[in-house]
């Protein structure tokens, strides 16, 4: 996996974890992980598409 995507994954995970902890939502860790994975997947795909358009 590209280093750039690893950094984005870390930042995205951190940005979703902090509000979940602060507001202590009543959801399971599995639910949070699923939402985070789906959100990151969409974000990473958009990043890939935009990079391709920029380099084209």
Biopython code that builds the backbone (N, CA, C, O; Angstrom):
import numpy as np
from Bio.PDB.StructureBuilder import StructureBuilder

atoms = [
    (1, "UNK", "N", (0.848, -1.177, 0.000)),
    (1, "UNK", "CA", (0.000, 0.000, 0.000)),
    (1, "UNK", "C", (0.895, 1.242, 0.000)),
    (1, "UNK", "O", (1.940, 1.271, 0.651)),
    (2, "UNK", "N", (0.479, 2.237, -0.722)),
    (2, "UNK", "CA", (1.213, 3.484, -0.846)),
    (2, "UNK", "C", (1.311, 4.180, 0.518)),
    (2, "UNK", "O", (0.347, 4.185, 1.284)),
    (3, "UNK", "N", (2.487, 4.771, 0.821)),
    (3, "UNK", "CA", (2.680, 5.470, 2.097)),
    (3, "UNK", "C", (1.646, 6.577, 2.289)),
    (3, "UNK", "O", (1.189, 6.831, 3.403)),
    (4, "UNK", "N", (1.292, 7.221, 1.199)),
    (4, "UNK", "CA", (0.318, 8.311, 1.267)),
    (4, "UNK", "C", (-1.021, 7.811, 1.800)),
    (4, "UNK", "O", (-1.656, 8.471, 2.623)),
    (5, "UNK", "N", (-1.445, 6.640, 1.327)),
    (5, "UNK", "CA", (-2.721, 6.085, 1.759)),
    (5, "UNK", "C", (-2.661, 5.619, 3.213)),
    (5, "UNK", "O", (-3.665, 5.674, 3.923)),
    (6, "UNK", "N", (-1.497, 5.163, 3.657)),
    (6, "UNK", "CA", (-1.329, 4.771, 5.062)),
    (6, "UNK", "C", (-1.482, 6.000, 5.958)),
    (6, "UNK", "O", (-2.152, 5.939, 6.989)),
    (7, "UNK", "N", (-0.861, 7.113, 5.565)),
    (7, "UNK", "CA", (-0.983, 8.353, 6.342)),
    (7, "UNK", "C", (-2.435, 8.825, 6.383)),
    (7, "UNK", "O", (-2.936, 9.232, 7.432)),
    (8, "UNK", "N", (-3.100, 8.767, 5.237)),
    (8, "UNK", "CA", (-4.506, 9.180, 5.169)),
    (8, "UNK", "C", (-5.361, 8.281, 6.052)),
    (8, "UNK", "O", (-6.262, 8.759, 6.741)),
    (9, "UNK", "N", (-5.081, 6.975, 6.033)),
    (9, "UNK", "CA", (-5.827, 6.042, 6.884)),
    (9, "UNK", "C", (-5.651, 6.396, 8.353)),
    (9, "UNK", "O", (-6.624, 6.408, 9.108)),
    (10, "UNK", "N", (-4.431, 6.681, 8.763)),
    (10, "UNK", "CA", (-4.174, 7.059, 10.152)),
    (10, "UNK", "C", (-4.900, 8.330, 10.551)),
    (10, "UNK", "O", (-5.530, 8.384, 11.607)),
    (11, "UNK", "N", (-4.815, 9.344, 9.719)),
    (11, "UNK", "CA", (-5.487, 10.611, 10.017)),
    (11, "UNK", "C", (-7.003, 10.463, 10.024)),
    (11, "UNK", "O", (-7.685, 11.028, 10.878)),
    (12, "UNK", "N", (-7.524, 9.702, 9.070)),
    (12, "UNK", "CA", (-8.976, 9.505, 8.999)),
    (12, "UNK", "C", (-9.473, 8.737, 10.225)),
    (12, "UNK", "O", (-10.501, 9.079, 10.809)),
    (13, "UNK", "N", (-8.730, 7.692, 10.605)),
    (13, "UNK", "CA", (-9.117, 6.904, 11.777)),
    (13, "UNK", "C", (-9.094, 7.764, 13.034)),
    (13, "UNK", "O", (-10.015, 7.709, 13.848)),
    (14, "UNK", "N", (-8.047, 8.552, 13.186)),
    (14, "UNK", "CA", (-7.938, 9.436, 14.343)),
    (14, "UNK", "C", (-9.067, 10.462, 14.362)),
    (14, "UNK", "O", (-9.628, 10.756, 15.417)),
    (15, "UNK", "N", (-9.395, 11.003, 13.199)),
    (15, "UNK", "CA", (-10.440, 12.027, 13.144)),
    (15, "UNK", "C", (-11.830, 11.463, 13.417)),
    (15, "UNK", "O", (-12.722, 12.213, 13.813)),
    (16, "UNK", "N", (-12.035, 10.171, 13.218)),
    (16, "UNK", "CA", (-13.331, 9.582, 13.561)),
    (16, "UNK", "C", (-13.342, 9.027, 14.982)),
    (16, "UNK", "O", (-14.398, 8.931, 15.607)),
    (17, "UNK", "N", (-12.168, 8.661, 15.488)),
    (17, "UNK", "CA", (-12.091, 8.096, 16.836)),
    (17, "UNK", "C", (-12.291, 9.165, 17.910)),
    (17, "UNK", "O", (-12.989, 8.932, 18.897)),
    (18, "UNK", "N", (-11.688, 10.321, 17.722)),
    (18, "UNK", "CA", (-11.764, 11.376, 18.740)),
    (18, "UNK", "C", (-13.211, 11.792, 19.030)),
    (18, "UNK", "O", (-13.596, 11.817, 20.199)),
    (19, "UNK", "N", (-14.029, 12.118, 18.022)),
    (19, "UNK", "CA", (-15.425, 12.466, 18.337)),
    (19, "UNK", "C", (-16.200, 11.304, 18.961)),
    (19, "UNK", "O", (-17.061, 11.521, 19.814)),
    (20, "UNK", "N", (-15.897, 10.073, 18.541)),
    (20, "UNK", "CA", (-16.598, 8.924, 19.113)),
    (20, "UNK", "C", (-16.284, 8.781, 20.597)),
    (20, "UNK", "O", (-17.160, 8.426, 21.386)),
    (21, "UNK", "N", (-15.047, 9.054, 20.979)),
    (21, "UNK", "CA", (-14.657, 8.955, 22.390)),
    (21, "UNK", "C", (-15.203, 10.135, 23.180)),
    (21, "UNK", "O", (-15.719, 9.956, 24.283)),
    (22, "UNK", "N", (-15.096, 11.332, 22.632)),
    (22, "UNK", "CA", (-15.544, 12.534, 23.347)),
    (22, "UNK", "C", (-17.046, 12.497, 23.602)),
    (22, "UNK", "O", (-17.498, 12.776, 24.712)),
    (23, "UNK", "N", (-17.807, 12.157, 22.589)),
    (23, "UNK", "CA", (-19.256, 12.147, 22.732)),
    (23, "UNK", "C", (-19.773, 10.804, 23.210)),
    (23, "UNK", "O", (-20.980, 10.623, 23.374)),
    (24, "UNK", "N", (-18.871, 9.863, 23.435)),
    (24, "UNK", "CA", (-19.169, 8.509, 23.933)),
    (24, "UNK", "C", (-20.482, 7.955, 23.387)),
    (24, "UNK", "O", (-21.426, 7.671, 24.124)),
    (25, "UNK", "N", (-20.501, 7.817, 22.079)),
    (25, "UNK", "CA", (-21.683, 7.277, 21.423)),
    (25, "UNK", "C", (-21.920, 5.841, 21.883)),
    (25, "UNK", "O", (-20.972, 5.106, 22.159)),
    (26, "UNK", "N", (-23.159, 5.457, 21.961)),
    (26, "UNK", "CA", (-23.532, 4.121, 22.410)),
    (26, "UNK", "C", (-23.509, 3.133, 21.249)),
    (26, "UNK", "O", (-24.527, 2.518, 20.931)),
    (27, "UNK", "N", (-22.357, 2.984, 20.623)),
    (27, "UNK", "CA", (-22.246, 2.032, 19.527)),
    (27, "UNK", "C", (-21.058, 1.109, 19.778)),
    (27, "UNK", "O", (-20.119, 1.465, 20.490)),
    (28, "UNK", "N", (-21.113, -0.047, 19.201)),
    (28, "UNK", "CA", (-20.052, -1.017, 19.421)),
    (28, "UNK", "C", (-18.809, -0.638, 18.633)),
    (28, "UNK", "O", (-18.863, 0.161, 17.698)),
    (29, "UNK", "N", (-17.693, -1.225, 19.030)),
    (29, "UNK", "CA", (-16.434, -0.983, 18.326)),
    (29, "UNK", "C", (-16.507, -1.525, 16.903)),
    (29, "UNK", "O", (-15.918, -0.948, 15.989)),
    (30, "UNK", "N", (-17.218, -2.616, 16.712)),
    (30, "UNK", "CA", (-17.356, -3.194, 15.372)),
    (30, "UNK", "C", (-18.126, -2.244, 14.458)),
    (30, "UNK", "O", (-17.790, -2.101, 13.282)),
    (31, "UNK", "N", (-19.144, -1.606, 14.991)),
    (31, "UNK", "CA", (-19.927, -0.646, 14.211)),
    (31, "UNK", "C", (-19.064, 0.557, 13.827)),
    (31, "UNK", "O", (-19.110, 1.018, 12.687)),
    (32, "UNK", "N", (-18.277, 1.064, 14.781)),
    (32, "UNK", "CA", (-17.379, 2.177, 14.501)),
    (32, "UNK", "C", (-16.348, 1.776, 13.446)),
    (32, "UNK", "O", (-16.065, 2.553, 12.535)),
    (33, "UNK", "N", (-15.788, 0.576, 13.560)),
    (33, "UNK", "CA", (-14.789, 0.104, 12.598)),
    (33, "UNK", "C", (-15.392, -0.025, 11.200)),
    (33, "UNK", "O", (-14.740, 0.312, 10.211)),
    (34, "UNK", "N", (-16.616, -0.505, 11.112)),
    (34, "UNK", "CA", (-17.274, -0.646, 9.811)),
    (34, "UNK", "C", (-17.514, 0.723, 9.174)),
    (34, "UNK", "O", (-17.280, 0.906, 7.979)),
    (35, "UNK", "N", (-17.977, 1.678, 9.970)),
    (35, "UNK", "CA", (-18.197, 3.032, 9.451)),
    (35, "UNK", "C", (-16.880, 3.668, 9.009)),
    (35, "UNK", "O", (-16.820, 4.333, 7.974)),
    (36, "UNK", "N", (-15.834, 3.461, 9.794)),
    (36, "UNK", "CA", (-14.527, 4.019, 9.465)),
    (36, "UNK", "C", (-13.978, 3.402, 8.190)),
    (36, "UNK", "O", (-13.444, 4.113, 7.339)),
    (37, "UNK", "N", (-14.101, 2.095, 8.048)),
    (37, "UNK", "CA", (-13.608, 1.409, 6.846)),
    (37, "UNK", "C", (-14.362, 1.872, 5.604)),
    (37, "UNK", "O", (-13.756, 2.103, 4.558)),
    (38, "UNK", "N", (-15.669, 2.008, 5.715)),
    (38, "UNK", "CA", (-16.469, 2.461, 4.573)),
    (38, "UNK", "C", (-16.114, 3.903, 4.207)),
    (38, "UNK", "O", (-15.934, 4.221, 3.031)),
    (39, "UNK", "N", (-16.016, 4.751, 5.187)),
    (39, "UNK", "CA", (-15.668, 6.153, 4.937)),
    (39, "UNK", "C", (-14.286, 6.298, 4.332)),
    (39, "UNK", "O", (-14.088, 7.095, 3.414)),
    (40, "UNK", "N", (-13.324, 5.531, 4.842)),
    (40, "UNK", "CA", (-11.971, 5.587, 4.297)),
    (40, "UNK", "C", (-11.946, 5.069, 2.868)),
    (40, "UNK", "O", (-11.245, 5.623, 2.021)),
    (41, "UNK", "N", (-12.692, 4.026, 2.595)),
    (41, "UNK", "CA", (-12.738, 3.471, 1.241)),
    (41, "UNK", "C", (-13.232, 4.496, 0.236)),
    (41, "UNK", "O", (-12.670, 4.633, -0.851)),
    (42, "UNK", "N", (-14.272, 5.207, 0.597)),
    (42, "UNK", "CA", (-14.816, 6.253, -0.278)),
    (42, "UNK", "C", (-13.802, 7.382, -0.450)),
    (42, "UNK", "O", (-13.583, 7.871, -1.558)),
    (43, "UNK", "N", (-13.190, 7.787, 0.653)),
    (43, "UNK", "CA", (-12.207, 8.868, 0.607)),
    (43, "UNK", "C", (-10.992, 8.479, -0.228)),
    (43, "UNK", "O", (-10.527, 9.275, -1.044)),
    (44, "UNK", "N", (-10.473, 7.271, -0.036)),
    (44, "UNK", "CA", (-9.296, 6.812, -0.780)),
    (44, "UNK", "C", (-9.597, 6.703, -2.271)),
    (44, "UNK", "O", (-8.755, 7.045, -3.101)),
    (45, "UNK", "N", (-10.782, 6.234, -2.612)),
    (45, "UNK", "CA", (-11.165, 6.142, -4.024)),
    (45, "UNK", "C", (-11.206, 7.538, -4.653)),
    (45, "UNK", "O", (-10.708, 7.736, -5.761)),
    (46, "UNK", "N", (-11.791, 8.490, -3.953)),
    (46, "UNK", "CA", (-11.832, 9.862, -4.453)),
    (46, "UNK", "C", (-10.442, 10.450, -4.617)),
    (46, "UNK", "O", (-10.174, 11.149, -5.594)),
    (47, "UNK", "N", (-9.559, 10.174, -3.673)),
    (47, "UNK", "CA", (-8.180, 10.644, -3.754)),
    (47, "UNK", "C", (-7.480, 10.056, -4.970)),
    (47, "UNK", "O", (-6.739, 10.754, -5.662)),
    (48, "UNK", "N", (-7.711, 8.784, -5.228)),
    (48, "UNK", "CA", (-7.102, 8.105, -6.375)),
    (48, "UNK", "C", (-7.613, 8.699, -7.688)),
    (48, "UNK", "O", (-6.828, 8.951, -8.602)),
    (49, "UNK", "N", (-8.913, 8.921, -7.781)),
    (49, "UNK", "CA", (-9.503, 9.486, -8.998)),
    (49, "UNK", "C", (-8.981, 10.895, -9.243)),
    (49, "UNK", "O", (-8.632, 11.241, -10.372)),
    (50, "UNK", "N", (-8.924, 11.704, -8.201)),
    (50, "UNK", "CA", (-8.453, 13.077, -8.363)),
    (50, "UNK", "C", (-6.980, 13.116, -8.759)),
    (50, "UNK", "O", (-6.576, 13.971, -9.546)),
    (51, "UNK", "N", (-6.176, 12.202, -8.225)),
    (51, "UNK", "CA", (-4.761, 12.133, -8.586)),
    (51, "UNK", "C", (-4.600, 11.752, -10.050)),
    (51, "UNK", "O", (-3.759, 12.313, -10.752)),
    (52, "UNK", "N", (-5.405, 10.797, -10.513)),
    (52, "UNK", "CA", (-5.345, 10.399, -11.922)),
    (52, "UNK", "C", (-5.742, 11.555, -12.834)),
    (52, "UNK", "O", (-5.117, 11.767, -13.873)),
    (53, "UNK", "N", (-6.770, 12.298, -12.456)),
    (53, "UNK", "CA", (-7.218, 13.434, -13.276)),
    (53, "UNK", "C", (-6.155, 14.527, -13.313)),
    (53, "UNK", "O", (-5.956, 15.175, -14.341)),
    (54, "UNK", "N", (-5.473, 14.726, -12.185)),
    (54, "UNK", "CA", (-4.433, 15.748, -12.108)),
    (54, "UNK", "C", (-3.248, 15.383, -13.001)),
    (54, "UNK", "O", (-2.676, 16.249, -13.661)),
    (55, "UNK", "N", (-2.882, 14.108, -13.021)),
    (55, "UNK", "CA", (-1.722, 13.656, -13.789)),
    (55, "UNK", "C", (-2.037, 13.377, -15.250)),
    (55, "UNK", "O", (-1.125, 13.115, -16.035)),
    (56, "UNK", "N", (-3.294, 13.428, -15.628)),
    (56, "UNK", "CA", (-3.675, 13.118, -17.019)),
    (56, "UNK", "C", (-3.473, 14.288, -17.944)),
    (56, "UNK", "O", (-3.747, 14.183, -19.140)),
]
sb = StructureBuilder()
sb.init_structure("model")
sb.init_model(0)
sb.init_chain("A")
sb.init_seg("    ")
for serial, (resi, resn, name, xyz) in enumerate(atoms, 1):
    if name == "N":
        sb.init_residue(resn, " ", resi, " ")
    sb.init_atom(name, np.array(xyz, "f"), 0.0, 1.0, " ", f" {name:<3s}", serial, name[0])
structure = sb.get_structure()
